[in-house]
Amino acid sequence: MNKFFIVLFHTYLSKLKTKSFLVSTGIMLLLVMALAFLPKAIDYFDKDKKDTIGILDKPGTVYEPLKTQVQAINKDLKLEQVENEAAAKKLISSEKMTGYLIIENDADQKVKGIYKANSISNSTIPGDLSLGLSAVKSSIAASELKLTPEQLAQLNTPAAVEQVALEKNAKTEEELNQARGLVYILLFVIYINVIMYASMIATEVATEKTSRVMEILVSSISPVQQMFAKICGIALLSITQLVLFFSVGYFAVKQNEDAMNGSFFSFLGFGETSITTIVYAFVFALLGYFLYATLAAFLGSMVSRVEDVQPMIMPMTMLVMIGFFIAAFGLTNPSASFITGTSFIPFFSPMIMFLRVGMLSVPVWQTAFSIGLLVLTIVLLGVFGGKVYRGGVLMYGSSKSFRDIKKALQISKNA
């Protein structure tokens, strides 16, 4: 057991001190901080910036009501009347205006607008102008029909459709919207965690075989102990990095909580994070890691060159990607039967079952059954992988085919 922990901590500390790990962790922490401070940065640079739009009001009666409507829609959008297009173009050239709107009547004497600017890539301004002009048009039509403001408001009010869940503990629409953003972020964390660290294990094994260090290790510690020591060592590395990310992220979010209100962070649900969701994210991320790490370890033992690692683990990578894409599809319809069925497949359940428990009220037995299947698969894969690993580490030469697994098992029996 002492040898197991020696390999475990050696793997952990050697990877922890590498320049690539320190640099990548530092960059990711900076990105987390930058993302948290993004609302403040946007407010700082945009606090004095207002787009000015010239209004060429040919009917002569639209400018004032349009200005009132647009101010209600977007207070940062400033409207100014211009005499003609030449004056408007001159102001745009001197960067005093962003664009201008020509208001005129069509063949049916209805108000219409033509928006002109150097670039029409920004769809927000035309959209706000269109909403404002539509409100003015409705007001003019109501006046012609002698409708009261109350009647006009009643006509423009959309029919309300309230959503009520029949299940007792089902999440409300607001809770689902918040959960959807948060679950997506955590799904991405699980996906990156599994891909990056499982590949790291396969590369580590192949590197040791290339340098012939494996022959020394095999003589001092059993291959199976060595495999699981490496898996646990890199799992510890993964946990260290995730703790850093979430600690710094939590601190940064708390420091900028006021600035985040009303921004896209509100949609992500950071303000209503359930501790149960975080616990499930940790459990499924850890189990998913051990599942794919065990698979990556014995696949890495099959190759003798680092260059052959990626082709060998490509099927494993594809499995992770398929699981992620299914989960991404399930964000819009987590109760679909297809999502429910795939959540019990061990290679997909770390992401898909987590998606379900994060967004739905899943029966406890389903979650427990999925976790049980996942643990059983890890154990079976560990037993099988240990046998392949024992023979694979003693195989040298070009090996890119899964048919060599049979050869590794044969060597394992004779070892």
WOLIN-V134975 format. One record per residue. N is the residue number from 1. PHI is phi in degrees with one decimal (* if undefined). BURIAL is # if it has 9 or more other C-alpha atoms within 8 Angstrom, else .. D_LAST is the distance of its C-alpha to the last C-alpha in Angstrom with 1 decimal. Layout:
N:PHI:BURIAL:D_LAST ; N:PHI:BURIAL:D_LAST
This chain:
1:*:.:21.1 ; 2:-61.2:.:22.9 ; 3:-64.7:.:20.0 ; 4:-59.4:#:20.1 ; 5:-71.1:#:23.8 ; 6:-62.5:.:23.6 ; 7:-66.0:#:21.5 ; 8:-58.5:#:23.8 ; 9:-72.0:#:27.0 ; 10:-66.1:#:25.9 ; 11:-62.2:#:25.2 ; 12:-63.3:#:28.5 ; 13:-69.7:.:30.7 ; 14:-65.8:.:29.4 ; 15:-74.7:#:30.2 ; 16:-63.6:#:33.4 ; 17:-90.4:.:34.8 ; 18:-68.2:.:34.2 ; 19:-62.9:.:37.4 ; 20:-62.3:.:36.5 ; 21:-66.3:#:35.9 ; 22:-63.9:#:39.1 ; 23:-67.1:.:41.2 ; 24:-64.2:.:40.1 ; 25:-64.5:#:40.6 ; 26:-61.1:.:44.0 ; 27:-64.0:.:45.1 ; 28:-65.3:#:44.1 ; 29:-65.3:#:46.0 ; 30:-64.4:.:49.0 ; 31:-65.5:.:48.9 ; 32:-62.3:#:48.8 ; 33:-63.8:#:51.8 ; 34:-63.5:.:53.6 ; 35:-65.0:.:53.2 ; 36:-68.2:#:54.6 ; 37:-89.7:#:57.5 ; 38:-58.2:.:58.2 ; 39:-58.0:#:61.1 ; 40:-65.4:#:62.9 ; 41:-65.0:.:62.4 ; 42:-63.7:.:63.8 ; 43:-62.5:.:66.7 ; 44:-64.8:.:67.5 ; 45:-79.2:.:67.7 ; 46:-102.7:.:69.4 ; 47:-64.4:.:71.9 ; 48:-106.1:.:74.7 ; 49:-96.3:.:73.7 ; 50:-131.6:.:75.7 ; 51:-78.2:#:76.0 ; 52:-108.3:#:79.6 ; 53:-117.5:#:80.6 ; 54:-79.6:#:84.0 ; 55:-118.9:#:85.9 ; 56:-102.2:#:88.5 ; 57:-92.0:#:90.3 ; 58:-71.2:.:92.5 ; 59:-66.0:.:93.8 ; 60:85.8:.:94.6 ; 61:-125.7:.:93.7 ; 62:-100.3:#:89.9 ; 63:-55.9:#:89.0 ; 64:-63.0:.:89.8 ; 65:-64.7:#:88.2 ; 66:-65.7:#:85.1 ; 67:-59.0:#:84.8 ; 68:-63.5:.:84.9 ; 69:-65.5:#:82.3 ; 70:-66.9:#:79.9 ; 71:-63.2:#:80.2 ; 72:-71.0:.:79.2 ; 73:-83.3:.:76.1 ; 74:-144.1:.:75.1 ; 75:-70.5:.:77.0 ; 76:-89.0:.:75.5 ; 77:-100.3:#:77.1 ; 78:-102.6:#:80.5 ; 79:-110.2:#:83.2 ; 80:-138.3:.:86.2 ; 81:-76.4:#:89.0 ; 82:-124.9:#:89.6 ; 83:-76.0:.:92.7 ; 84:-155.9:.:91.1 ; 85:-66.9:.:88.0 ; 86:-61.6:.:89.0 ; 87:-64.8:#:89.2 ; 88:-65.3:#:85.8 ; 89:-64.6:.:84.2 ; 90:-65.4:.:85.7 ; 91:-66.8:#:84.2 ; 92:-67.5:#:80.8 ; 93:-62.4:.:81.1 ; 94:-87.1:.:81.9 ; 95:62.5:.:78.9 ; 96:-90.6:.:81.2 ; 97:-135.8:#:80.2 ; 98:-88.2:#:77.0 ; 99:-172.4:#:78.7 ; 100:-144.1:#:81.7 ; 101:-118.6:#:82.5 ; 102:-92.5:#:85.4 ; 103:-106.8:#:86.9 ; 104:-148.1:#:89.2 ; 105:-100.3:#:90.4 ; 106:-84.9:.:89.1 ; 107:-62.0:.:91.3 ; 108:-93.7:.:91.5 ; 109:61.1:.:92.5 ; 110:-102.2:.:89.2 ; 111:-69.8:#:87.5 ; 112:-140.4:#:84.7 ; 113:-131.8:#:82.9 ; 114:-126.6:.:81.5 ; 115:-98.1:#:79.1 ; 116:-128.5:.:78.9 ; 117:-156.5:#:76.7 ; 118:-60.5:.:75.1 ; 119:-136.3:.:71.7 ; 120:-110.8:.:71.1 ; 121:-71.1:.:67.4 ; 122:-85.2:.:68.2 ; 123:-86.0:.:68.7 ; 124:-67.1:.:69.5 ; 125:-63.3:.:73.1 ; 126:-58.4:#:74.2 ; 127:-65.2:.:72.7 ; 128:-66.0:#:74.6 ; 129:-63.6:#:77.8 ; 130:-64.3:#:77.3 ; 131:-63.1:#:77.0 ; 132:-65.3:#:80.1 ; 133:-68.0:#:82.1 ; 134:-64.7:.:81.2 ; 135:-65.0:#:82.5 ; 136:-65.3:#:85.7 ; 137:-60.0:#:86.1 ; 138:-64.2:#:85.7 ; 139:-64.6:#:88.2 ; 140:-64.2:.:90.7 ; 141:-63.0:.:90.2 ; 142:-65.7:#:90.8 ; 143:-66.1:#:93.9 ; 144:-66.1:.:95.3 ; 145:-88.8:.:94.6 ; 146:59.7:.:96.1 ; 147:-89.7:#:93.0 ; 148:-77.4:.:92.7 ; 149:-55.8:.:89.8 ; 150:-66.4:.:88.6 ; 151:-67.1:.:88.6 ; 152:-65.0:#:86.8 ; 153:-63.4:.:84.1 ; 154:-66.6:.:83.8 ; 155:-67.5:.:83.3 ; 156:-85.0:.:80.6 ; 157:-77.0:.:78.7 ; 158:-69.7:.:75.6 ; 159:-67.7:.:74.9 ; 160:-83.8:.:72.6 ; 161:-121.2:.:69.6 ; 162:-89.5:.:68.0 ; 163:-100.7:.:64.5 ; 164:-126.0:.:63.9 ; 165:-84.3:.:60.5 ; 166:-80.7:.:60.9 ; 167:-67.4:.:57.7 ; 168:-63.2:.:58.5 ; 169:-105.5:.:56.0 ; 170:-67.1:#:55.8 ; 171:-73.1:#:56.1 ; 172:-75.5:.:59.4 ; 173:-61.4:.:59.8 ; 174:-64.7:.:60.0 ; 175:-64.7:.:56.9 ; 176:-64.9:#:55.0 ; 177:-62.6:#:56.2 ; 178:-68.9:#:55.0 ; 179:-65.2:#:51.7 ; 180:-59.4:#:51.1 ; 181:-66.2:#:51.3 ; 182:-65.6:#:49.2 ; 183:-61.9:#:46.5 ; 184:-61.4:#:46.4 ; 185:-61.4:.:45.8 ; 186:-69.0:#:43.0 ; 187:-60.8:#:41.4 ; 188:-64.3:#:41.4 ; 189:-62.2:.:39.8 ; 190:-61.5:#:37.0 ; 191:-60.0:#:36.5 ; 192:-64.2:.:36.4 ; 193:-60.1:#:34.2 ; 194:-67.3:#:31.5 ; 195:-60.7:#:31.8 ; 196:-68.6:.:31.9 ; 197:-80.4:#:29.3 ; 198:-66.5:#:26.6 ; 199:-65.0:#:27.1 ; 200:-62.5:.:26.9 ; 201:-65.4:#:23.4 ; 202:-60.3:#:22.1 ; 203:-67.5:#:24.0 ; 204:-62.3:#:22.7 ; 205:-64.1:#:19.0 ; 206:-63.8:#:20.0 ; 207:-65.0:#:22.2 ; 208:-66.9:#:19.5 ; 209:-66.6:#:17.3 ; 210:-62.9:#:20.6 ; 211:-86.8:.:21.4 ; 212:66.6:.:18.0 ; 213:-67.0:#:18.2 ; 214:-58.6:#:14.9 ; 215:-64.1:#:13.2 ; 216:-72.3:.:15.3 ; 217:-64.4:#:14.8 ; 218:-61.5:#:11.0 ; 219:-76.2:.:11.7 ; 220:-111.2:.:14.4 ; 221:-147.3:#:13.6 ; 222:-64.8:#:10.9 ; 223:-57.2:#:10.9 ; 224:-66.4:#:12.7 ; 225:-61.1:#:15.2 ; 226:-62.6:#:15.7 ; 227:-61.6:#:16.4 ; 228:-72.8:#:18.9 ; 229:-65.7:#:20.4 ; 230:-66.8:#:21.2 ; 231:-61.0:#:22.6 ; 232:-68.4:#:24.8 ; 233:-63.6:#:25.8 ; 234:-75.4:#:27.1 ; 235:-63.4:#:28.6 ; 236:-63.1:#:30.6 ; 237:-64.2:#:31.7 ; 238:-62.9:#:32.9 ; 239:-62.9:.:34.8 ; 240:-58.8:.:36.4 ; 241:-66.1:#:37.7 ; 242:-65.7:.:38.9 ; 243:-62.3:.:40.7 ; 244:-61.4:#:42.4 ; 245:-60.5:#:43.4 ; 246:-71.1:.:44.8 ; 247:-66.2:.:46.5 ; 248:-65.1:#:48.2 ; 249:-62.1:#:49.0 ; 250:-63.8:.:50.5 ; 251:-61.4:.:52.6 ; 252:-65.2:#:53.9 ; 253:-64.8:#:54.8 ; 254:-63.7:.:56.7 ; 255:-69.0:.:58.6 ; 256:-119.4:#:59.6 ; 257:-60.0:.:60.0 ; 258:-65.9:.:63.8 ; 259:-67.8:.:63.3 ; 260:-82.0:#:60.6 ; 261:-62.1:.:63.0 ; 262:88.8:.:64.0 ; 263:-90.7:#:61.5 ; 264:-66.6:.:58.4 ; 265:-66.8:#:56.6 ; 266:-63.9:#:58.6 ; 267:-65.1:#:57.1 ; 268:-71.3:#:53.6 ; 269:79.8:#:54.4 ; 270:-65.4:#:53.6 ; 271:-75.4:.:56.6 ; 272:-121.8:.:55.5 ; 273:-65.2:#:51.8 ; 274:-85.6:.:50.6 ; 275:-64.1:.:48.2 ; 276:-63.9:.:46.5 ; 277:-63.4:#:45.8 ; 278:-64.1:#:44.2 ; 279:-63.8:.:42.0 ; 280:-63.5:#:40.8 ; 281:-60.6:#:40.2 ; 282:-65.6:.:38.0 ; 283:-62.4:.:36.1 ; 284:-71.0:#:35.5 ; 285:-65.4:#:34.7 ; 286:-69.1:#:32.0 ; 287:-66.9:#:30.5 ; 288:-62.8:#:30.7 ; 289:-62.1:#:29.0 ; 290:-62.8:#:26.0 ; 291:-62.2:#:25.8 ; 292:-76.8:#:25.9 ; 293:-67.9:#:24.0 ; 294:-63.5:#:20.9 ; 295:-62.7:#:21.4 ; 296:-67.9:#:22.0 ; 297:-64.2:#:19.0 ; 298:-77.8:#:16.4 ; 299:-69.7:#:18.9 ; 300:-66.1:#:19.1 ; 301:-72.2:#:15.5 ; 302:-82.5:#:16.0 ; 303:-108.3:#:18.6 ; 304:-111.5:#:18.8 ; 305:-128.0:#:22.5 ; 306:-60.9:#:24.7 ; 307:-63.6:.:27.1 ; 308:-88.6:#:24.8 ; 309:-65.3:#:24.3 ; 310:-60.9:.:27.7 ; 311:-60.3:.:27.4 ; 312:-69.5:#:24.0 ; 313:-93.4:#:25.4 ; 314:-56.5:.:28.8 ; 315:-58.6:.:28.4 ; 316:-63.9:#:27.5 ; 317:-61.3:#:30.6 ; 318:-65.2:.:32.7 ; 319:-60.3:#:31.9 ; 320:-63.9:#:33.1 ; 321:-64.5:#:36.2 ; 322:-62.1:#:37.0 ; 323:-59.4:#:36.9 ; 324:-66.6:#:39.2 ; 325:-68.1:.:41.6 ; 326:-63.0:#:41.9 ; 327:-63.9:#:42.6 ; 328:-62.5:#:45.1 ; 329:-64.5:.:46.9 ; 330:-69.9:#:46.8 ; 331:-60.5:#:48.8 ; 332:-87.3:.:51.9 ; 333:-149.8:.:51.3 ; 334:-67.3:#:48.6 ; 335:-93.6:#:49.9 ; 336:-61.3:.:49.2 ; 337:-62.1:.:47.3 ; 338:-62.9:.:44.9 ; 339:-68.3:#:44.0 ; 340:-60.9:#:43.7 ; 341:-64.4:.:41.3 ; 342:-71.7:#:39.0 ; 343:-69.4:#:39.0 ; 344:-98.4:#:36.7 ; 345:-81.6:#:34.1 ; 346:-52.0:#:31.3 ; 347:-73.5:#:30.8 ; 348:-110.7:#:34.6 ; 349:-60.8:#:35.6 ; 350:-55.3:#:35.1 ; 351:-98.8:#:38.0 ; 352:-77.9:#:40.0 ; 353:-67.3:#:40.1 ; 354:-63.8:#:40.9 ; 355:-57.2:#:43.7 ; 356:-66.9:#:45.1 ; 357:-70.3:#:45.1 ; 358:-78.1:#:46.7 ; 359:-116.8:#:49.5 ; 360:-125.3:#:50.0 ; 361:-92.9:#:50.3 ; 362:-82.4:.:47.1 ; 363:-54.9:.:46.9 ; 364:-59.2:.:44.6 ; 365:-65.3:.:42.7 ; 366:-68.5:.:41.8 ; 367:-63.3:#:40.5 ; 368:-64.2:.:38.6 ; 369:-64.3:#:37.2 ; 370:-64.0:#:36.1 ; 371:-64.8:.:34.4 ; 372:-61.4:.:32.7 ; 373:-61.3:#:31.4 ; 374:-65.0:#:30.2 ; 375:-64.5:#:28.4 ; 376:-61.3:.:26.8 ; 377:-63.8:#:25.6 ; 378:-62.7:#:24.1 ; 379:-64.6:.:22.2 ; 380:-63.3:.:21.0 ; 381:-66.1:#:20.2 ; 382:-66.5:#:18.4 ; 383:-64.4:.:16.1 ; 384:-65.7:.:15.5 ; 385:-63.2:#:15.4 ; 386:-62.2:#:12.9 ; 387:-68.0:#:10.4 ; 388:-65.4:#:11.7 ; 389:-62.9:#:11.8 ; 390:-59.8:#:8.1 ; 391:-85.3:#:7.6 ; 392:-65.5:#:11.2 ; 393:-68.0:#:11.3 ; 394:-96.1:.:9.4 ; 395:-95.0:#:11.9 ; 396:-127.8:.:15.2 ; 397:103.3:.:18.5 ; 398:-66.9:.:20.9 ; 399:-148.4:#:19.6 ; 400:-126.8:#:22.4 ; 401:-111.5:.:21.8 ; 402:-72.9:.:20.5 ; 403:-66.9:.:19.3 ; 404:-72.6:#:16.3 ; 405:-61.7:#:15.1 ; 406:-62.3:.:14.3 ; 407:-65.1:#:12.3 ; 408:-65.2:#:10.3 ; 409:-65.2:#:9.8 ; 410:-66.0:#:8.7 ; 411:-64.6:#:6.0 ; 412:-63.4:#:5.1 ; 413:-67.0:.:5.6 ; 414:-86.8:.:3.8 ; 415:-72.8:.:0.0
